[in-house]
Amino acid sequence: MTKLLIWRHGNTDWNAARRVQGQSDVALNDLGRRQAAEAAPLLAALRPGRIWSSDLSRARDTAAALAAVTGLPVRTDARLRERHFGDWQGLHLTEIAERHPEAHARWRAGDPDPGCGVESLDVLGKRIGSALQEIAEAAAGETIVVATHGGAARQACGYLLGWDPSVLSTIGPMHNCHWAELHHEADRGWRLQAYNAGRLVSGAPAEAV
C-alpha cells in the first residue's frame, strides 16, 4: 500500500494579512517555522520514505523541517505550486473585491474559472494531481510526504479521488501545516484516510490563497 501525505506549508505574513499569495514566493514567518517544527515529528512518526515539495520557499522550508528530523532529502517539482491567481496575486482580499467585484463574486460562489488570469480549478487539479500520481507510482509501497499549498492540496485530493467538483466544494480549507492522508491499493485505488490532520498551533488564518 502506498501512503501519500499532502502537507500544507506553515504560516506566512501574507496568510496572516489575508493577502493572496498564489505563486508569489513568500517566506514563512516565525509562526510558520514553529508550526513546521512542531508538525515534523508527527509526520516523521509515520515513517516517510520520501519527501517532495513545491519549489516555492514557504513549502521548501516547511519540508526542510521534516528533512531535519528524518535525514531524508527534499525533492522539488514546480507542478506542486499553489494555484496561480493572475491579477490578484499580492492583493488583499478586500482589494480584490473592490477592483474586480464581478470576478470576486464568481470566485466566492465557487466558479472554477472566475477570470482575471486566475488558473482554473480543472487546470490546477490536473497539474498537481498528475504530479502526485507520478510521484506515487515511482515510490509504490512507500509513505511519501508532499509539502504544498492549501488550495493545491484540496484540488489534488479531488483529482486523485475522482470527486465531482460539487463534492470538492464542500471541503473546507486546510490549516497551515496540516495534511491530508491518502492510501492507494492496486485493487481499490485511492482512498482518503484523513483531512486537516495535525496540531493547531494557533488560530492563524486557513484561507487557501
MDTraj code that builds the backbone (N, CA, C; nanometers):
import mdtraj as md
import numpy as np

residues = "MET THR LYS LEU LEU ILE TRP ARG HIS GLY ASN THR ASP TRP ASN ALA ALA ARG ARG VAL GLN GLY GLN SER ASP VAL ALA LEU ASN ASP LEU GLY ARG ARG GLN ALA ALA GLU ALA ALA PRO LEU LEU ALA ALA LEU ARG PRO GLY ARG ILE TRP SER SER ASP LEU SER ARG ALA ARG ASP THR ALA ALA ALA LEU ALA ALA VAL THR GLY LEU PRO VAL ARG THR ASP ALA ARG LEU ARG GLU ARG HIS PHE GLY ASP TRP GLN GLY LEU HIS LEU THR GLU ILE ALA GLU ARG HIS PRO GLU ALA HIS ALA ARG TRP ARG ALA GLY ASP PRO ASP PRO GLY CYS GLY VAL GLU SER LEU ASP VAL LEU GLY LYS ARG ILE GLY SER ALA LEU GLN GLU ILE ALA GLU ALA ALA ALA GLY GLU THR ILE VAL VAL ALA THR HIS GLY GLY ALA ALA ARG GLN ALA CYS GLY TYR LEU LEU GLY TRP ASP PRO SER VAL LEU SER THR ILE GLY PRO MET HIS ASN CYS HIS TRP ALA GLU LEU HIS HIS GLU ALA ASP ARG GLY TRP ARG LEU GLN ALA TYR ASN ALA GLY ARG LEU VAL SER GLY ALA PRO ALA GLU ALA VAL".split()
xyz = np.array([
    [0.0839, -0.1198, 0.0000],
    [0.0000, 0.0000, 0.0000],
    [0.0876, 0.1252, 0.0000],
    [0.0535, 0.2205, -0.0833],
    [0.1236, 0.3481, -0.0901],
    [0.0474, 0.4508, -0.0070],
    [0.1197, 0.5261, 0.0747],
    [0.0579, 0.6312, 0.1555],
    [0.1109, 0.7670, 0.1099],
    [0.0191, 0.8590, 0.0867],
    [0.0529, 0.9926, 0.0406],
    [0.0025, 1.0943, 0.1424],
    [0.0947, 1.1720, 0.1972],
    [0.0615, 1.2755, 0.2954],
    [0.0814, 1.4109, 0.2289],
    [-0.0293, 1.4793, 0.2006],
    [-0.0252, 1.6070, 0.1300],
    [-0.0310, 1.7175, 0.2353],
    [0.0810, 1.7861, 0.2538],
    [0.1062, 1.8735, 0.3696],
    [0.1063, 2.0196, 0.3280],
    [0.0200, 2.1002, 0.3883],
    [0.0215, 2.2439, 0.3603],
    [0.1369, 2.3104, 0.4355],
    [0.1977, 2.4088, 0.3725],
    [0.3084, 2.4832, 0.4331],
    [0.2656, 2.5605, 0.5577],
    [0.3640, 2.6089, 0.6323],
    [0.3385, 2.6892, 0.7513],
    [0.2936, 2.8309, 0.7181],
    [0.2587, 2.9033, 0.8206],
    [0.2041, 3.0383, 0.8077],
    [0.3054, 3.1367, 0.7510],
    [0.2532, 3.2359, 0.6774],
    [0.3350, 3.3454, 0.6252],
    [0.2698, 3.4775, 0.6658],
    [0.3428, 3.5861, 0.6491],
    [0.2847, 3.7170, 0.6804],
    [0.1674, 3.7477, 0.5877],
    [0.1720, 3.6977, 0.4653],
    [0.0598, 3.7210, 0.3739],
    [-0.0620, 3.6394, 0.4145],
    [-0.0415, 3.5185, 0.4674],
    [-0.1537, 3.4439, 0.5238],
    [-0.2201, 3.5256, 0.6347],
    [-0.1367, 3.5742, 0.7251],
    [-0.1876, 3.6466, 0.8416],
    [-0.2629, 3.7731, 0.8003],
    [-0.2180, 3.8383, 0.6920],
    [-0.2807, 3.9621, 0.6458],
    [-0.3943, 3.9370, 0.5476],
    [-0.4207, 3.8093, 0.5150],
    [-0.5234, 3.7713, 0.4171],
    [-0.4935, 3.8345, 0.2810],
    [-0.3658, 3.8263, 0.2434],
    [-0.3202, 3.8736, 0.1145],
    [-0.2980, 3.7519, 0.0237],
    [-0.3424, 3.7610, -0.1002],
    [-0.3366, 3.6467, -0.1913],
    [-0.1927, 3.6204, -0.2345],
    [-0.1458, 3.4978, -0.2099],
    [-0.0098, 3.4607, -0.2458],
    [-0.0030, 3.3972, -0.3837],
    [-0.0871, 3.2968, -0.4071],
    [-0.0778, 3.2265, -0.5335],
    [0.0626, 3.1719, -0.5520],
    [0.1257, 3.2064, -0.6622],
    [0.2605, 3.1581, -0.6894],
    [0.3680, 3.2616, -0.6571],
    [0.3316, 3.3679, -0.5839],
    [0.4329, 3.4604, -0.5319],
    [0.5174, 3.3860, -0.4298],
    [0.6465, 3.4132, -0.4281],
    [0.7362, 3.3377, -0.3395],
    [0.7501, 3.4113, -0.2070],
    [0.6606, 3.3781, -0.1151],
    [0.6541, 3.4427, 0.0165],
    [0.7120, 3.3488, 0.1220],
    [0.8007, 3.3997, 0.2057],
    [0.8694, 3.3160, 0.3043],
    [0.7804, 3.2861, 0.4252],
    [0.8138, 3.1790, 0.4962],
    [0.7500, 3.1518, 0.6252],
    [0.7827, 3.2636, 0.7231],
    [0.6891, 3.2904, 0.8134],
    [0.7192, 3.3805, 0.9250],
    [0.7571, 3.2970, 1.0473],
    [0.7764, 3.3626, 1.1611],
    [0.8188, 3.2892, 1.2815],
    [0.7165, 3.1834, 1.3207],
    [0.5886, 3.2184, 1.3109],
    [0.4834, 3.1218, 1.3424],
    [0.4909, 3.0029, 1.2468],
    [0.5087, 3.0296, 1.1184],
    [0.5153, 2.9225, 1.0201],
    [0.6314, 2.8283, 1.0444],
    [0.7465, 2.8837, 1.0826],
    [0.8618, 2.7979, 1.1126],
    [0.8353, 2.7138, 1.2364],
    [0.7672, 2.7733, 1.3352],
    [0.7338, 2.6959, 1.4556],
    [0.6320, 2.5864, 1.4247],
    [0.5344, 2.6187, 1.3399],
    [0.4363, 2.5172, 1.3000],
    [0.5043, 2.4002, 1.2297],
    [0.5969, 2.4308, 1.1398],
    [0.6682, 2.3245, 1.0672],
    [0.7500, 2.2388, 1.1626],
    [0.8166, 2.3041, 1.2569],
    [0.8994, 2.2305, 1.3526],
    [0.8149, 2.1412, 1.4418],
    [0.6938, 2.1840, 1.4764],
    [0.6079, 2.1039, 1.5635],
    [0.5379, 1.9917, 1.4862],
    [0.5122, 2.0144, 1.3574],
    [0.4475, 1.9103, 1.2771],
    [0.5452, 1.8016, 1.2344],
    [0.6721, 1.8391, 1.2189],
    [0.7712, 1.7448, 1.1645],
    [0.7799, 1.6130, 1.2426],
    [0.7868, 1.6142, 1.3760],
    [0.7934, 1.4853, 1.4470],
    [0.6673, 1.4005, 1.4303],
    [0.5527, 1.4652, 1.4137],
    [0.4286, 1.3905, 1.3942],
    [0.4327, 1.3162, 1.2602],
    [0.4821, 1.3839, 1.1578],
    [0.4937, 1.3205, 1.0266],
    [0.6063, 1.2179, 1.0246],
    [0.7151, 1.2476, 1.0941],
    [0.8273, 1.1530, 1.0996],
    [0.7836, 1.0210, 1.1619],
    [0.6899, 1.0286, 1.2567],
    [0.6413, 0.9075, 1.3231],
    [0.5650, 0.8162, 1.2268],
    [0.5222, 0.8713, 1.1138],
    [0.4524, 0.7916, 1.0125],
    [0.5500, 0.7247, 0.9159],
    [0.6794, 0.7408, 0.9412],
    [0.7886, 0.6743, 0.8695],
    [0.7886, 0.7004, 0.7182],
    [0.7964, 0.8260, 0.6791],
    [0.8041, 0.8541, 0.5357],
    [0.9344, 0.8039, 0.4753],
    [0.9267, 0.7632, 0.3493],
    [1.0460, 0.7188, 0.2778],
    [1.0966, 0.8228, 0.1804],
    [1.0091, 0.9186, 0.1444],
    [1.0472, 1.0245, 0.0515],
    [0.9754, 1.1537, 0.0888],
    [1.0419, 1.2655, 0.0588],
    [0.9832, 1.3977, 0.0800],
    [0.9906, 1.4740, -0.0516],
    [0.8764, 1.5254, -0.0936],
    [0.8693, 1.6117, -0.2106],
    [0.8133, 1.7468, -0.1679],
    [0.8386, 1.8485, -0.2495],
    [0.7910, 1.9826, -0.2161],
    [0.7693, 2.0649, -0.3420],
    [0.6762, 2.1578, -0.3324],
    [0.6696, 2.2693, -0.4265],
    [0.8031, 2.3418, -0.4218],
    [0.8392, 2.4071, -0.5316],
    [0.9668, 2.4791, -0.5320],
    [0.9584, 2.6183, -0.4696],
    [0.8402, 2.6597, -0.4244],
    [0.8283, 2.7891, -0.3565],
    [0.8816, 2.7774, -0.2143],
    [0.9455, 2.8843, -0.1673],
    [1.0229, 2.8756, -0.0428],
    [0.9389, 2.8397, 0.0787],
    [0.8141, 2.8833, 0.0859],
    [0.7341, 2.8527, 0.2042],
    [0.7070, 2.7030, 0.2157],
    [0.6967, 2.6350, 0.1019],
    [0.6798, 2.4893, 0.1041],
    [0.8142, 2.4200, 0.1261],
    [0.9179, 2.4668, 0.0565],
    [1.0505, 2.4046, 0.0712],
    [1.1001, 2.4134, 0.2150],
    [1.0796, 2.5290, 0.2790],
    [1.1272, 2.5452, 0.4173],
    [1.0430, 2.4628, 0.5142],
    [0.9164, 2.4428, 0.4829],
    [0.8334, 2.3523, 0.5626],
    [0.8859, 2.2102, 0.5501],
    [0.9122, 2.1686, 0.4271],
    [0.9660, 2.0337, 0.4036],
    [1.1016, 2.0159, 0.4711],
    [1.1814, 2.1227, 0.4749],
    [1.3150, 2.1145, 0.5353],
    [1.3072, 2.0795, 0.6838],
    [1.1983, 2.1213, 0.7502],
    [1.1829, 2.0881, 0.8920],
    [1.1688, 1.9375, 0.9099],
    [1.0980, 1.8726, 0.8191],
    [1.0838, 1.7272, 0.8252],
    [1.2141, 1.6594, 0.7852],
    [1.2819, 1.7151, 0.6862],
    [1.4098, 1.6590, 0.6433],
    [1.5111, 1.6612, 0.7575],
    [1.5054, 1.7660, 0.8393],
    [1.5983, 1.7768, 0.9509],
    [1.5757, 1.6675, 1.0546],
    [1.4528, 1.6195, 1.0669],
    [1.4190, 1.5145, 1.1633],
    [1.4476, 1.3755, 1.1060],
    [1.4187, 1.3567, 0.9776],
    [1.4292, 1.2240, 0.9167],
    [1.5621, 1.1972, 0.8473],
    [1.6326, 1.3022, 0.8088],
    [1.7555, 1.2845, 0.7316],
    [1.7307, 1.2588, 0.5841],
    [1.6051, 1.2663, 0.5398],
    [1.5718, 1.2434, 0.4001],
    [1.5954, 1.3690, 0.3170],
    [1.6337, 1.3547, 0.1908],
    [1.6467, 1.4718, 0.1029],
    [1.5092, 1.5221, 0.0613],
    [1.5040, 1.6475, 0.0213],
    [1.3797, 1.7062, -0.0291],
    [1.3924, 1.7239, -0.1805],
    [1.3011, 1.6616, -0.2538],
    [1.2950, 1.6787, -0.3987],
    [1.1875, 1.7823, -0.4291],
    [1.2086, 1.8654, -0.5309],
    [1.1115, 1.9698, -0.5631],
    [1.0551, 1.9512, -0.7033],
    [0.9323, 2.0019, -0.7209],
    [0.8648, 1.9958, -0.8505],
    [0.7762, 2.1198, -0.8605],
    [0.7958, 2.1994, -0.9643],
    [0.7183, 2.3227, -0.9813],
    [0.5699, 2.2960, -1.0019],
    [0.5335, 2.1746, -1.0432],
    [0.3916, 2.1417, -1.0621],
    [0.3161, 2.1357, -0.9301],
    [0.3890, 2.1329, -0.8186],
    [0.3271, 2.1266, -0.6861],
    [0.2978, 2.2653, -0.6287],
    [0.3167, 2.3681, -0.7094],
    [0.2890, 2.5051, -0.6641],
    [0.1393, 2.5280, -0.6407],
    [0.1112, 2.6372, -0.5702],
    [-0.0266, 2.6804, -0.5470],
    [-0.0911, 2.7232, -0.6783],
    [-0.2203, 2.7359, -0.6756],
    [-0.2959, 2.7917, -0.7882],
    [-0.2403, 2.9289, -0.8235],
    [-0.2280, 2.9581, -0.9523],
    [-0.1854, 3.0914, -0.9932],
    [-0.3074, 3.1826, -0.9897],
    [-0.2936, 3.2951, -0.9189],
    [-0.4084, 3.3838, -0.9014],
    [-0.4046, 3.5062, -0.9921],
    [-0.3260, 3.4999, -1.0988],
    [-0.3310, 3.6035, -1.2013],
    [-0.3167, 3.7447, -1.1483],
    [-0.4135, 3.8304, -1.1855],
    [-0.4093, 3.9723, -1.1475],
    [-0.4255, 3.9934, -0.9980],
    [-0.4663, 3.8906, -0.9260],
    [-0.4951, 3.9064, -0.7839],
    [-0.3741, 3.8834, -0.6932],
    [-0.2691, 3.8269, -0.7455],
    [-0.1544, 3.7948, -0.6603],
    [-0.0965, 3.9215, -0.5981],
    [-0.0779, 3.9180, -0.4671],
    [-0.0252, 4.0320, -0.3935],
    [-0.1312, 4.1244, -0.3374],
    [-0.2566, 4.1051, -0.3787],
    [-0.3644, 4.1914, -0.3319],
    [-0.4304, 4.1348, -0.2067],
    [-0.4800, 4.2263, -0.1218],
    [-0.5619, 4.1865, -0.0075],
    [-0.6993, 4.1450, -0.0601],
    [-0.7659, 4.0566, 0.0109],
    [-0.8973, 4.0104, -0.0334],
    [-0.9964, 4.1253, -0.0500],
    [-0.9860, 4.2261, 0.0356],
    [-1.0765, 4.3410, 0.0212],
    [-1.0449, 4.4212, -0.1049],
    [-0.9174, 4.4271, -0.1427],
    [-0.8789, 4.4979, -0.2651],
    [-0.9340, 4.4258, -0.3882],
    [-0.9316, 4.2938, -0.3854],
    [-0.9854, 4.2160, -0.4966],
    [-1.1348, 4.2433, -0.5120],
    [-1.2059, 4.2450, -0.4003],
    [-1.3495, 4.2696, -0.4041],
    [-1.3811, 4.4079, -0.4581],
    [-1.2969, 4.5054, -0.4265],
    [-1.3186, 4.6428, -0.4727],
    [-1.2836, 4.6605, -0.6203],
    [-1.1727, 4.5995, -0.6640],
    [-1.1239, 4.6204, -0.8007],
    [-1.1889, 4.5278, -0.9036],
    [-1.2247, 4.4080, -0.8599],
    [-1.2803, 4.3079, -0.9515],
    [-1.4057, 4.2468, -0.8896],
    [-1.5081, 4.3266, -0.8651],
    [-1.6240, 4.2767, -0.7899],
    [-1.6956, 4.1581, -0.8548],
    [-1.7112, 4.1604, -0.9878],
    [-1.7847, 4.0520, -1.0523],
    [-1.7051, 3.9215, -1.0481],
    [-1.5768, 3.9288, -1.0810],
    [-1.4936, 3.8078, -1.0773],
    [-1.4790, 3.7572, -0.9343],
    [-1.4660, 3.8495, -0.8398],
    [-1.4547, 3.8102, -0.6989],
    [-1.5808, 3.7377, -0.6536],
    [-1.6956, 3.7891, -0.6939],
    [-1.8224, 3.7251, -0.6561],
    [-1.8320, 3.5854, -0.7167],
    [-1.7860, 3.5706, -0.8423],
    [-1.7877, 3.4382, -0.9038],
    [-1.6953, 3.3423, -0.8291],
    [-1.5777, 3.3908, -0.7925],
    [-1.4808, 3.3081, -0.7178],
    [-1.5393, 3.2647, -0.5845],
    [-1.5989, 3.3595, -0.5106],
    [-1.6566, 3.3277, -0.3801],
    [-1.7727, 3.2286, -0.3943],
    [-1.8412, 3.2333, -0.5068],
    [-1.9541, 3.1422, -0.5293],
    [-1.9089, 3.0051, -0.5772],
    [-1.7771, 2.9897, -0.5988],
    [-1.7237, 2.8598, -0.6380],
    [-1.7036, 2.8413, -0.7865],
    [-1.7106, 2.9503, -0.8636],
    [-1.6852, 2.9396, -1.0072],
    [-1.5440, 2.8861, -1.0280],
    [-1.5270, 2.7755, -1.1006],
    [-1.3949, 2.7159, -1.1170],
    [-1.3012, 2.7946, -1.2080],
    [-1.3555, 2.8922, -1.2817],
    [-1.2747, 2.9711, -1.3745],
    [-1.3253, 3.1157, -1.3738],
    [-1.2944, 3.1915, -1.2661],
    [-1.3565, 3.3228, -1.2466],
    [-1.3024, 3.4351, -1.3343],
    [-1.1909, 3.4122, -1.4051],
    [-1.1337, 3.5177, -1.4872],
    [-1.0191, 3.5895, -1.4174],
    [-0.9790, 3.7039, -1.4702],
    [-0.8692, 3.7853, -1.4162],
    [-0.7359, 3.7098, -1.4168],
    [-0.7230, 3.6123, -1.5053],
    [-0.5986, 3.5374, -1.5127],
    [-0.5823, 3.4312, -1.4068],
    [-0.6866, 3.4073, -1.3268],
    [-0.6800, 3.3054, -1.2219],
    [-0.6840, 3.1664, -1.2869],
    [-0.5902, 3.0807, -1.2482],
    [-0.5837, 2.9454, -1.3016],
    [-0.7142, 2.8714, -1.2713],
    [-0.7691, 2.8035, -1.3701],
    [-0.8937, 2.7306, -1.3470],
    [-0.8683, 2.6109, -1.2556],
    [-0.9706, 2.5708, -1.1829],
    [-0.9565, 2.4568, -1.0928],
    [-0.9294, 2.3280, -1.1690],
    [-0.9834, 2.3177, -1.2899],
    [-0.9578, 2.1989, -1.3695],
    [-0.8092, 2.1887, -1.4055],
    [-0.7504, 2.2989, -1.4482],
    [-0.6077, 2.3001, -1.4823],
    [-0.5232, 2.2740, -1.3582],
    [-0.5594, 2.3371, -1.2469],
    [-0.4863, 2.3159, -1.1213],
    [-0.4904, 2.1702, -1.0797],
    [-0.6097, 2.1105, -1.0821],
    [-0.6235, 1.9721, -1.0391],
    [-0.5424, 1.8770, -1.1245],
    [-0.5452, 1.8971, -1.2558],
    [-0.4682, 1.8106, -1.3456],
    [-0.3185, 1.8315, -1.3271],
    [-0.2771, 1.9564, -1.3043],
    [-0.1346, 1.9852, -1.2866],
    [-0.0780, 1.9163, -1.1641],
    [-0.1388, 1.9406, -1.0502],
    [-0.0821, 1.8839, -0.9273],
    [-0.1192, 1.7366, -0.9130],
    [-0.2386, 1.6993, -0.9597],
    [-0.2790, 1.5596, -0.9478],
    [-0.1915, 1.4662, -1.0291],
    [-0.1574, 1.5074, -1.1505],
    [-0.0711, 1.4232, -1.2331],
    [0.0685, 1.4134, -1.1741],
    [0.1162, 1.5234, -1.1139],
    [0.2471, 1.5197, -1.0484],
    [0.2460, 1.4210, -0.9317],
    [0.1420, 1.4253, -0.8505],
    [0.1332, 1.3347, -0.7360],
    [0.1186, 1.1898, -0.7806],
    [0.0460, 1.1683, -0.8877],
    [0.0304, 1.0327, -0.9393],
    [0.1662, 0.9768, -0.9818],
    [0.2465, 1.0582, -1.0500],
    [0.3797, 1.0156, -1.0922],
    [0.4689, 0.9877, -0.9715],
    [0.4641, 1.0767, -0.8728],
    [0.5450, 1.0596, -0.7526],
    [0.5078, 0.9301, -0.6812],
    [0.3779, 0.9042, -0.6698],
    [0.3319, 0.7841, -0.6001],
    [0.3690, 0.6571, -0.6765],
    [0.3570, 0.6606, -0.8081],
    [0.3892, 0.5424, -0.8877],
    [0.5380, 0.5091, -0.8802],
    [0.6215, 0.6124, -0.8661],
    [0.7664, 0.5902, -0.8579],
    [0.8095, 0.5410, -0.7204],
    [0.7191, 0.5472, -0.6235],
    [0.7528, 0.5050, -0.4868],
    [0.6436, 0.4133, -0.4325],
    [0.5962, 0.3235, -0.5164],
    [0.4875, 0.2334, -0.4764],
    [0.5244, 0.1550, -0.3508],
    [0.4305, 0.1515, -0.2570],
    [0.4519, 0.0793, -0.1322],
    [0.5162, 0.1621, -0.0234],
    [0.5542, 0.2848, -0.0545],
    [0.6195, 0.3705, 0.0437],
    [0.5217, 0.4742, 0.0997],
    [0.5667, 0.5448, 0.2022],
    [0.4954, 0.6612, 0.2553],
    [0.5670, 0.7850, 0.2052],
    [0.4937, 0.8747, 0.1427],
    [0.5515, 0.9931, 0.0790],
    [0.4874, 1.1177, 0.1393],
    [0.5688, 1.2129, 0.1788],
    [0.5194, 1.3424, 0.2250],
    [0.5435, 1.4446, 0.1155],
    [0.4393, 1.5206, 0.0822],
    [0.4495, 1.6241, -0.0201],
    [0.4096, 1.7580, 0.0414],
    [0.5050, 1.8489, 0.0525],
    [0.4772, 1.9823, 0.1061],
    [0.4288, 2.0713, -0.0072],
    [0.3070, 2.1208, 0.0063],
    [0.2489, 2.2017, -0.0993],
    [0.1673, 2.3150, -0.0375],
    [0.0552, 2.3488, -0.0963],
    [-0.0214, 2.4686, -0.0599],
    [-0.1679, 2.4329, -0.0400],
    [-0.2401, 2.5203, 0.0289],
    [-0.3755, 2.4874, 0.0705],
    [-0.4711, 2.4551, -0.0422],
    [-0.4864, 2.5489, -0.1367],
    [-0.5766, 2.5256, -0.2490],
    [-0.5317, 2.4106, -0.3352],
    [-0.4021, 2.4010, -0.3568],
    [-0.3469, 2.2921, -0.4370],
    [-0.3720, 2.1576, -0.3705],
    [-0.3571, 2.1519, -0.2381],
    [-0.3777, 2.0262, -0.1656],
    [-0.5223, 1.9780, -0.1787],
    [-0.6156, 2.0684, -0.1623],
    [-0.7568, 2.0289, -0.1718],
    [-0.7905, 1.9801, -0.3130],
    [-0.7415, 2.0529, -0.4137],
    [-0.7717, 2.0144, -0.5511],
    [-0.7042, 1.8826, -0.5875],
    [-0.5849, 1.8602, -0.5330],
    [-0.5143, 1.7345, -0.5582],
    [-0.5926, 1.6163, -0.5029],
    [-0.6476, 1.6330, -0.3835],
    [-0.7287, 1.5255, -0.3256],
    [-0.8466, 1.4934, -0.4168],
    [-0.9148, 1.5955, -0.4645],
    [-1.0290, 1.5734, -0.5520],
    [-0.9904, 1.5029, -0.6799],
    [-0.8754, 1.5387, -0.7364],
    [-0.8295, 1.4761, -0.8602],
    [-0.8010, 1.3281, -0.8384],
    [-0.7249, 1.2966, -0.7344],
    [-0.6867, 1.1577, -0.7103],
    [-0.8067, 1.0708, -0.6731],
    [-0.9008, 1.1284, -0.6001],
    [-1.0168, 1.0525, -0.5550],
    [-1.1288, 1.0477, -0.6591],
    [-1.1139, 1.1282, -0.7651],
    [-1.2162, 1.1292, -0.8692],
    [-1.3462, 1.1943, -0.8261],
    [-1.3366, 1.2911, -0.7353],
    [-1.4574, 1.3559, -0.6850],
    [-1.5147, 1.4547, -0.7851],
    [-1.6457, 1.4634, -0.7905],
    [-1.7143, 1.5657, -0.8675],
    [-1.6854, 1.7023, -0.8040],
    [-1.6714, 1.8083, -0.8835],
    [-1.6444, 1.9417, -0.8276],
    [-1.7445, 1.9846, -0.7214],
    [-1.8707, 1.9419, -0.7349],
    [-1.9715, 1.9801, -0.6359],
    [-1.9422, 1.9203, -0.4989],
    [-1.8773, 1.8030, -0.4970],
    [-1.8388, 1.7411, -0.3699],
    [-1.7170, 1.8126, -0.3120],
    [-1.6197, 1.8391, -0.3978],
    [-1.4974, 1.9030, -0.3517],
    [-1.5236, 2.0409, -0.2942],
    [-1.6238, 2.1106, -0.3465],
    [-1.6540, 2.2462, -0.2991],
    [-1.7050, 2.2484, -0.1561],
    [-1.7461, 2.1315, -0.1032],
    [-1.7956, 2.1260, 0.0345],
    [-1.6835, 2.1038, 0.1359],
    [-1.5603, 2.0823, 0.0876],
    [-1.4469, 2.0581, 0.1767],
    [-1.3851, 2.1906, 0.2166],
    [-1.3699, 2.2124, 0.3454],
    [-1.3161, 2.3386, 0.3948],
    [-1.1672, 2.3530, 0.3696],
    [-1.1130, 2.4735, 0.3929],
    [-0.9705, 2.4979, 0.3719],
    [-0.8841, 2.4228, 0.4719],
    [-0.7633, 2.3917, 0.4301],
    [-0.6693, 2.3212, 0.5160],
    [-0.5897, 2.4211, 0.5999],
    [-0.5738, 2.3918, 0.7285],
    [-0.4954, 2.4781, 0.8159],
    [-0.3472, 2.4713, 0.7794],
    [-0.2757, 2.5778, 0.8120],
    [-0.1312, 2.5761, 0.7914],
    [-0.0674, 2.4594, 0.8647],
    [0.0213, 2.3893, 0.7945],
    [0.0977, 2.2762, 0.8487],
    [0.0096, 2.1584, 0.8896],
    [-0.1090, 2.1481, 0.8333],
    [-0.1922, 2.0291, 0.8462],
    [-0.1848, 1.9531, 0.7148],
    [-0.2376, 1.8324, 0.7137],
    [-0.2210, 1.7489, 0.5952],
    [-0.3408, 1.6583, 0.5706],
    [-0.3467, 1.6082, 0.4476],
    [-0.4411, 1.5030, 0.4092],
    [-0.3625, 1.3742, 0.3938],
    [-0.4238, 1.2629, 0.4299],
    [-0.3607, 1.1323, 0.4151],
    [-0.4446, 1.0462, 0.3213],
    [-0.3825, 1.0018, 0.2129],
    [-0.4483, 0.9147, 0.1163],
    [-0.3700, 0.7848, 0.1044],
    [-0.4429, 0.6748, 0.0910],
    [-0.3820, 0.5432, 0.0722],
    [-0.4199, 0.4899, -0.0659],
    [-0.3262, 0.4210, -0.1269],
    [-0.3540, 0.3605, -0.2577],
    [-0.3243, 0.2114, -0.2543],
    [-0.4229, 0.1325, -0.2973],
    [-0.4068, -0.0117, -0.3140],
    [-0.4444, -0.0462, -0.4572],
    [-0.3741, -0.1415, -0.5158],
    [-0.3931, -0.1737, -0.6573],
    [-0.5375, -0.2089, -0.6900],
    [-0.6056, -0.2772, -0.5998],
    [-0.7419, -0.3223, -0.6292],
    [-0.8501, -0.2254, -0.5839],
    [-0.8120, -0.1200, -0.5104],
    [-0.9130, -0.0282, -0.4580],
    [-0.8884, 0.1171, -0.4978],
    [-0.7713, 0.1462, -0.5526],
    [-0.7406, 0.2828, -0.5912],
    [-0.7129, 0.3710, -0.4703],
    [-0.7347, 0.5010, -0.4876],
    [-0.7075, 0.5984, -0.3809],
    [-0.8249, 0.6078, -0.2848],
    [-0.7926, 0.6163, -0.1557],
    [-0.8939, 0.6338, -0.0508],
    [-0.8446, 0.7392, 0.0475],
    [-0.9345, 0.8279, 0.0880],
    [-0.9000, 0.9329, 0.1837],
    [-0.9093, 0.8783, 0.3252],
    [-0.7994, 0.8870, 0.3997],
    [-0.7957, 0.8396, 0.5385],
    [-0.8079, 0.9532, 0.6395],
    [-0.7599, 1.0732, 0.6030],
    [-0.7669, 1.1866, 0.6954],
    [-0.7557, 1.3157, 0.6163],
    [-0.8172, 1.4215, 0.6692],
    [-0.8081, 1.5536, 0.6065],
    [-0.7984, 1.6573, 0.7177],
    [-0.7073, 1.7536, 0.7009],
    [-0.6818, 1.8562, 0.8026],
    [-0.6282, 1.7934, 0.9308],
    [-0.5466, 1.6890, 0.9162],
    [-0.4831, 1.6264, 1.0320],
    [-0.3651, 1.7116, 1.0772],
    [-0.3376, 1.7074, 1.2065],
    [-0.2244, 1.7827, 1.2597],
    [-0.2579, 1.8467, 1.3921],
    [-0.1698, 1.9337, 1.4350],
    [-0.1845, 2.0021, 1.5634],
    [-0.1974, 2.1512, 1.5377],
    [-0.3068, 2.2114, 1.5832],
    [-0.3287, 2.3540, 1.5607],
    [-0.2459, 2.4344, 1.6608],
    [-0.1413, 2.5000, 1.6092],
    [-0.0503, 2.5766, 1.6938],
    [-0.1133, 2.7069, 1.7368],
    [-0.1911, 2.7671, 1.6476],
    [-0.2580, 2.8933, 1.6809],
    [-0.3794, 2.9072, 1.5928],
    [-0.4530, 3.0155, 1.6109],
    [-0.5693, 3.0401, 1.5294],
    [-0.5361, 3.1166, 1.4035],
    [-0.4233, 3.0902, 1.3420],
    [-0.3825, 3.1589, 1.2190],
    [-0.4819, 3.1318, 1.1072],
    [-0.5015, 3.2265, 1.0157],
    [-0.5984, 3.2083, 0.9069],
    [-0.5670, 3.0843, 0.8239],
    [-0.6710, 3.0150, 0.7788],
    [-0.6518, 2.8963, 0.6970],
    [-0.6970, 2.9190, 0.5534],
    [-0.7213, 3.0469, 0.5161],
    [-0.7637, 3.0762, 0.3802],
    [-0.6604, 3.0273, 0.2811],
    [-0.7034, 2.9480, 0.1838],
    [-0.6111, 2.8808, 0.0921],
    [-0.5748, 2.9702, -0.0251],
    [-0.4990, 3.0749, 0.0011],
    [-0.4580, 3.1654, -0.1050],
    [-0.3077, 3.1825, -0.1049],
])
top = md.Topology()
chain = top.add_chain()
for i, resn in enumerate(residues, 1):
    res = top.add_residue(resn, chain, resSeq=i)
    for name in ("N", "CA", "C"):
        top.add_atom(name, md.element.get_by_symbol(name[0]), res)
traj = md.Trajectory(xyz[None], top)
